[in-house]
Amino acid sequence: MIKGRCFTNLDDYDCSEVIVFARVPNIGERVYCKRKGNSTSLKVVQITHDIRGERGSEYPYILVELHN
């Protein structure tokens, strides 16, 4: 298991909570995200590995950027 946080620049989506992934998602895969009370999927476009804990995170930790 690996902890991570998803983010997007789309205003209608709330991806602020920490998610536990079974594995690191691949670019192009879809991840479910909350959209004003509903759940919908967005495509993974970038993954950043935070291996040094620069953001005060536990090891390992990923940041996943999502878009339509």
N, CA, C and O atoms as a MOPAC input file, in Angstrom:
PM7 MOZYME 1SCF
protein

 N      0.83900 1    -1.18500 1     0.00000 1
 C      0.00000 1     0.00000 1     0.00000 1
 C      0.88300 1     1.24700 1     0.00000 1
 O      1.94600 1     1.28400 1     0.62000 1
 N      0.41700 1     2.24100 1    -0.70000 1
 C      1.14800 1     3.50200 1    -0.78500 1
 C      0.17500 1     4.66000 1    -0.61800 1
 O     -0.87900 1     4.69500 1    -1.25300 1
 N      0.53700 1     5.60500 1     0.23900 1
 C     -0.31800 1     6.77200 1     0.46100 1
 C     -0.01200 1     7.82700 1    -0.58200 1
 O      1.11300 1     7.94000 1    -1.06900 1
 N     -1.03400 1     8.59600 1    -0.91300 1
 C     -0.84900 1     9.66300 1    -1.87600 1
 C     -1.96600 1    10.67700 1    -1.81900 1
 O     -2.95600 1    10.50000 1    -1.10900 1
 N     -1.79400 1    11.72300 1    -2.56500 1
 C     -2.80200 1    12.77400 1    -2.64400 1
 C     -3.00000 1    13.11200 1    -4.10600 1
 O     -2.03400 1    13.27000 1    -4.85300 1
 N     -4.25300 1    13.22100 1    -4.51200 1
 C     -4.58700 1    13.61400 1    -5.87500 1
 C     -4.87000 1    15.10600 1    -5.91000 1
 O     -5.35300 1    15.67500 1    -4.93100 1
 N     -4.57100 1    15.73600 1    -7.03600 1
 C     -4.92000 1    17.14200 1    -7.20500 1
 C     -5.26700 1    17.40200 1    -8.66000 1
 O     -4.82400 1    16.68800 1    -9.56000 1
 N     -6.06700 1    18.43700 1    -8.87400 1
 C     -6.47000 1    18.85000 1   -10.20700 1
 C     -6.72000 1    20.34700 1   -10.19600 1
 O     -6.98600 1    20.92600 1    -9.14300 1
 N     -6.63800 1    20.97400 1   -11.35600 1
 C     -6.94800 1    22.39700 1   -11.43800 1
 C     -8.41000 1    22.63700 1   -11.82900 1
 O     -8.81200 1    23.78100 1   -12.04500 1
 N     -9.20200 1    21.57400 1   -11.92200 1
 C    -10.61800 1    21.69700 1   -12.24900 1
 C    -11.38900 1    22.11100 1   -11.00400 1
 O    -11.26100 1    21.48100 1    -9.95400 1
 N    -12.18900 1    23.16800 1   -11.11500 1
 C    -12.86800 1    23.75600 1    -9.95600 1
 C    -13.93800 1    22.86300 1    -9.33100 1
 O    -14.16500 1    22.94500 1    -8.12400 1
 N    -14.59100 1    22.02700 1   -10.10700 1
 C    -15.72400 1    21.24300 1    -9.60000 1
 C    -15.32300 1    20.00600 1    -8.80200 1
 O    -16.18900 1    19.32800 1    -8.25000 1
 N    -14.03200 1    19.69900 1    -8.73000 1
 C    -13.59300 1    18.45500 1    -8.10100 1
 C    -12.89700 1    18.72500 1    -6.78000 1
 O    -12.16400 1    19.70300 1    -6.63800 1
 N    -13.13700 1    17.83400 1    -5.80000 1
 C    -12.49500 1    17.92500 1    -4.49600 1
 C    -11.64200 1    16.68000 1    -4.29400 1
 O    -12.16300 1    15.60200 1    -4.01100 1
 N    -10.34900 1    16.83100 1    -4.43800 1
 C     -9.42600 1    15.69800 1    -4.32000 1
 C     -8.40400 1    15.97400 1    -3.21600 1
 O     -7.22700 1    15.64700 1    -3.36800 1
 N     -8.83700 1    16.56200 1    -2.13000 1
 C     -7.90200 1    17.02500 1    -1.11000 1
 C     -7.54500 1    15.98300 1    -0.06000 1
 O     -6.57500 1    16.17500 1     0.67300 1
 N     -8.29000 1    14.89200 1     0.04000 1
 C     -8.00800 1    13.92800 1     1.09300 1
 C     -6.92100 1    12.93800 1     0.68100 1
 O     -6.71600 1    12.68400 1    -0.50600 1
 N     -6.23100 1    12.38700 1     1.66900 1
 C     -5.18800 1    11.40300 1     1.41900 1
 C     -5.84000 1    10.08200 1     1.01500 1
 O     -6.82200 1     9.65400 1     1.62200 1
 N     -5.29300 1     9.44900 1    -0.00300 1
 C     -5.82300 1     8.19200 1    -0.53600 1
 C     -4.76600 1     7.10900 1    -0.35100 1
 O     -3.57100 1     7.38200 1    -0.47200 1
 N     -5.19100 1     5.89800 1    -0.06200 1
 C     -4.28000 1     4.76100 1    -0.00200 1
 C     -4.46600 1     3.94900 1    -1.27900 1
 O     -5.54700 1     3.41800 1    -1.53700 1
 N     -3.40600 1     3.85800 1    -2.07200 1
 C     -3.42200 1     3.11800 1    -3.33200 1
 C     -2.86800 1     1.71900 1    -3.10000 1
 O     -1.96400 1     1.54200 1    -2.28300 1
 N     -3.39400 1     0.72900 1    -3.80200 1
 C     -2.84000 1    -0.62000 1    -3.75500 1
 C     -1.49200 1    -0.66100 1    -4.47400 1
 O     -0.61500 1    -1.45000 1    -4.12200 1
 N     -1.33600 1     0.19100 1    -5.47800 1
 C     -0.09400 1     0.32800 1    -6.23600 1
 C     -0.07600 1     1.71600 1    -6.85600 1
 O     -1.09400 1     2.40900 1    -6.85200 1
 N      1.04200 1     2.12100 1    -7.37600 1
 C      1.13600 1     3.41600 1    -8.04900 1
 C      0.35400 1     3.32300 1    -9.35500 1
 O      0.60000 1     2.42100 1   -10.15600 1
 N     -0.59000 1     4.24600 1    -9.58400 1
 C     -1.36300 1     4.20100 1   -10.83300 1
 C     -0.48000 1     4.55300 1   -12.03900 1
 O      0.52500 1     5.25100 1   -11.90600 1
 N     -0.87000 1     4.06600 1   -13.18700 1
 C     -0.15800 1     4.37200 1   -14.43400 1
 C     -0.75200 1     5.62100 1   -15.07300 1
 O     -1.91800 1     5.94600 1   -14.85300 1
 N      0.05800 1     6.31700 1   -15.86300 1
 C     -0.41700 1     7.45800 1   -16.63100 1
 C     -1.52200 1     6.95800 1   -17.56700 1
 O     -1.35700 1     5.94000 1   -18.23900 1
 N     -2.63200 1     7.66900 1   -17.60700 1
 C     -3.74300 1     7.29700 1   -18.46800 1
 C     -4.83300 1     6.50900 1   -17.75300 1
 O     -5.95600 1     6.42900 1   -18.25100 1
 N     -4.52500 1     5.92400 1   -16.59200 1
 C     -5.55200 1     5.22400 1   -15.82200 1
 C     -6.50500 1     6.24000 1   -15.20000 1
 O     -6.18100 1     7.42200 1   -15.09000 1
 N     -7.66700 1     5.77200 1   -14.80200 1
 C     -8.67200 1     6.65200 1   -14.22100 1
 C     -8.76300 1     6.41800 1   -12.72000 1
 O     -8.71500 1     5.28000 1   -12.25300 1
 N     -8.89700 1     7.51800 1   -11.96400 1
 C     -9.00700 1     7.49200 1   -10.51400 1
 C    -10.30300 1     8.18700 1   -10.13500 1
 O    -10.62800 1     9.23500 1   -10.69300 1
 N    -11.04500 1     7.62100 1    -9.19700 1
 C    -12.29900 1     8.23000 1    -8.77100 1
 C    -12.03400 1     9.40800 1    -7.84800 1
 O    -11.15200 1     9.36400 1    -6.99100 1
 N    -12.82300 1    10.46900 1    -8.04300 1
 C    -12.68000 1    11.70200 1    -7.29900 1
 C    -14.07100 1    12.27200 1    -7.04200 1
 O    -14.98100 1    12.07000 1    -7.84600 1
 N    -14.24300 1    12.98400 1    -5.92600 1
 C    -15.54600 1    13.57600 1    -5.60100 1
 C    -15.80800 1    14.80300 1    -6.45700 1
 O    -14.92200 1    15.62900 1    -6.67600 1
 N    -17.04000 1    14.90800 1    -6.93800 1
 C    -17.44300 1    16.07100 1    -7.72700 1
 C    -18.76100 1    16.58700 1    -7.18600 1
 O    -19.82700 1    16.10400 1    -7.57000 1
 N    -18.69500 1    17.55700 1    -6.30400 1
 C    -19.88600 1    18.18600 1    -5.70500 1
 C    -20.90500 1    17.14300 1    -5.26500 1
 O    -22.05600 1    17.16800 1    -5.70000 1
 N    -20.47200 1    16.21900 1    -4.39400 1
 C    -21.37100 1    15.22600 1    -3.83300 1
 C    -21.41200 1    13.91000 1    -4.57700 1
 O    -21.75800 1    12.88400 1    -3.99300 1
 N    -21.06600 1    13.91600 1    -5.85500 1
 C    -21.04000 1    12.68600 1    -6.65000 1
 C    -19.60400 1    12.18900 1    -6.77200 1
 O    -18.66400 1    12.88900 1    -6.39500 1
 N    -19.44500 1    11.00400 1    -7.28900 1
 C    -18.11800 1    10.44400 1    -7.52600 1
 C    -17.96200 1    10.19300 1    -9.02000 1
 O    -18.83200 1     9.58800 1    -9.64500 1
 N    -16.87400 1    10.64900 1    -9.58400 1
 C    -16.60200 1    10.46000 1   -11.00400 1
 C    -15.11900 1    10.15800 1   -11.18200 1
 O    -14.34400 1    10.31800 1   -10.23900 1
 N    -14.71800 1     9.73400 1   -12.34500 1
 C    -13.31000 1     9.39000 1   -12.54400 1
 C    -12.60600 1    10.43900 1   -13.39900 1
 O    -13.18900 1    11.03000 1   -14.30800 1
 N    -11.33700 1    10.64900 1   -13.07700 1
 C    -10.47200 1    11.53400 1   -13.84200 1
 C     -9.22700 1    10.75200 1   -14.26000 1
 O     -8.85300 1     9.77400 1   -13.61400 1
 N     -8.59900 1    11.18700 1   -15.33300 1
 C     -7.43800 1    10.49900 1   -15.88300 1
 C     -6.14600 1    10.97800 1   -15.20400 1
 O     -5.96700 1    12.17400 1   -14.97800 1
 N     -5.25700 1    10.04400 1   -14.88400 1
 C     -3.95000 1    10.35400 1   -14.31700 1
 C     -3.06500 1    10.91300 1   -15.42100 1
 O     -2.87400 1    10.26700 1   -16.45100 1
 N     -2.51400 1    12.12800 1   -15.21000 1
 C     -1.65500 1    12.73700 1   -16.22800 1
 C     -0.21800 1    12.92300 1   -15.75200 1
 O      0.68700 1    13.08000 1   -16.57100 1
 N      0.00400 1    12.90800 1   -14.42600 1
 C      1.36400 1    13.06400 1   -13.90100 1
 C      1.44100 1    12.45700 1   -12.51000 1
 O      0.48900 1    12.53700 1   -11.73400 1
 N      2.58400 1    11.84700 1   -12.19900 1
 C      2.81500 1    11.27300 1   -10.87600 1
 C      4.15100 1    11.78400 1   -10.36100 1
 O      5.15800 1    11.71500 1   -11.06500 1
 N      4.16300 1    12.29500 1    -9.14000 1
 C      5.38700 1    12.75500 1    -8.49900 1
 C      5.62000 1    11.90500 1    -7.26400 1
 O      4.74000 1    11.79000 1    -6.41100 1
 N      6.79900 1    11.31000 1    -7.16300 1
 C      7.16500 1    10.49700 1    -6.00600 1
 C      7.86100 1    11.38700 1    -4.98400 1
 O      8.84100 1    12.05700 1    -5.31000 1
 N      7.36800 1    11.39800 1    -3.76400 1
 C      7.95400 1    12.20400 1    -2.69500 1
 C      8.77600 1    11.27400 1    -1.80400 1
 O      8.35400 1    10.92100 1    -0.70300 1
 N      9.95900 1    10.88000 1    -2.29500 1
 C     10.74600 1     9.87400 1    -1.58800 1
 C     11.55800 1    10.45000 1    -0.43000 1
 O     12.02400 1     9.69900 1     0.42700 1
 N     11.73200 1    11.75500 1    -0.39300 1
 C     12.50700 1    12.36100 1     0.68700 1
 C     11.63100 1    12.95500 1     1.77800 1
 O     12.14300 1    13.48000 1     2.76600 1
 N     10.33400 1    12.87700 1     1.61000 1
 C      9.43600 1    13.42100 1     2.62100 1
 C      9.46700 1    14.93700 1     2.71700 1
 O      9.26900 1    15.50000 1     3.79400 1
 N      9.71700 1    15.59800 1     1.59400 1
 C      9.82900 1    17.05800 1     1.58900 1
 C      8.55800 1    17.74700 1     2.06200 1
 O      8.61900 1    18.86500 1     2.57400 1
 N      7.43000 1    17.11300 1     1.90400 1
 C      6.16100 1    17.71000 1     2.30700 1
 C      5.72100 1    17.19900 1     3.67300 1
 O      4.54400 1    17.29200 1     4.02300 1
 N      6.66100 1    16.66000 1     4.44500 1
 C      6.34200 1    16.15200 1     5.76700 1
 C      5.54300 1    14.86700 1     5.73400 1
 O      4.82800 1    14.55400 1     6.68600 1
 N      5.65500 1    14.12800 1     4.66200 1
 C      4.85600 1    12.92400 1     4.48100 1
 C      5.59000 1    11.69200 1     4.98800 1
 O      6.78900 1    11.72100 1     5.26400 1
 N      4.83100 1    10.61300 1     5.09800 1
 C      5.41400 1     9.32500 1     5.41400 1
 C      5.97600 1     8.71900 1     4.13000 1
 O      5.59600 1     9.11900 1     3.03000 1
 N      6.86500 1     7.77200 1     4.27400 1
 C      7.44600 1     7.11200 1     3.11700 1
 C      6.64100 1     5.88400 1     2.79300 1
 O      6.11400 1     5.28300 1     3.72900 1
 N      6.49500 1     5.45800 1     1.57500 1
 C      6.55500 1     6.27200 1     0.36000 1
 C      5.27000 1     7.08200 1     0.20500 1
 O      4.26600 1     6.78700 1     0.85200 1
 N      5.30200 1     8.08100 1    -0.63400 1
 C      4.16900 1     8.98400 1    -0.80700 1
 C      4.17100 1     9.46900 1    -2.25500 1
 O      5.23600 1     9.74600 1    -2.80800 1
 N      3.00400 1     9.57400 1    -2.87300 1
 C      2.92600 1    10.04700 1    -4.25900 1
 C      1.92400 1    11.19200 1    -4.36400 1
 O      0.97300 1    11.28100 1    -3.58800 1
 N      2.15600 1    12.05900 1    -5.33500 1
 C      1.23400 1    13.12100 1    -5.70000 1
 C      0.76100 1    12.81700 1    -7.11200 1
 O      1.57500 1    12.64900 1    -8.02000 1
 N     -0.55400 1    12.74500 1    -7.30200 1
 C     -1.12900 1    12.33000 1    -8.58400 1
 C     -1.93800 1    13.48500 1    -9.15700 1
 O     -2.90100 1    13.93700 1    -8.53800 1
 N     -1.55200 1    13.96400 1   -10.33900 1
 C     -2.30500 1    15.02100 1   -11.00600 1
 C     -3.34700 1    14.41400 1   -11.92000 1
 O     -3.05600 1    13.49700 1   -12.68800 1
 N     -4.56900 1    14.93100 1   -11.83500 1
 C     -5.70900 1    14.38900 1   -12.59300 1
 C     -6.30700 1    15.43700 1   -13.51400 1
 O     -6.30900 1    16.62600 1   -13.19300 1
 N     -6.81300 1    14.99700 1   -14.66000 1
 C     -7.56100 1    15.84700 1   -15.60100 1
 C     -8.64500 1    15.00500 1   -16.26700 1
 O     -8.67000 1    13.78200 1   -16.12700 1
 N     -9.54600 1    15.68200 1   -17.00000 1
 C    -10.59200 1    14.95600 1   -17.72800 1
 C     -9.95300 1    14.12600 1   -18.75700 1
 O    -10.63900 1    13.42300 1   -19.49800 1

